[in-house]
């Protein structure tokens, strides 16, 4: 089961890494330009934010390829995280984003596990 989960993540990242990298860099720079706070170029928070945006955009782009409605929903929920976009909901909407992405990943993993189970057992 662990190898199935790793394989699902590997395929998602392999198929969507270039686009997700460009989109996450553009989002990080646009948030930095709009932000009134000055921060260091390479801080631990910036690195963590970049990694999380990269993974979320990778998952959302995979969803966009498979199902347009779910993909658009996941892309929209990513914009709930930066506090500069919706300042009145600062820190309140990020669970929606993370739970949506985790649910979609769980869906993909369960589909792959079902396919492997179906292959190994003749029905």
Secondary structure, 3 states (H helix, E strand, C coil): CHHHHHHHHHHHHHHHHHHHHHHHHHHHHHHHHHCCCCCCCCCHHHHHHHHHHHHHHHHHHHHHHHCHHHHHHHHHHHCCCCCCCCHHHCCCCHHHHHHHHHHHHHHHHHHHHHHHHHHHCCC
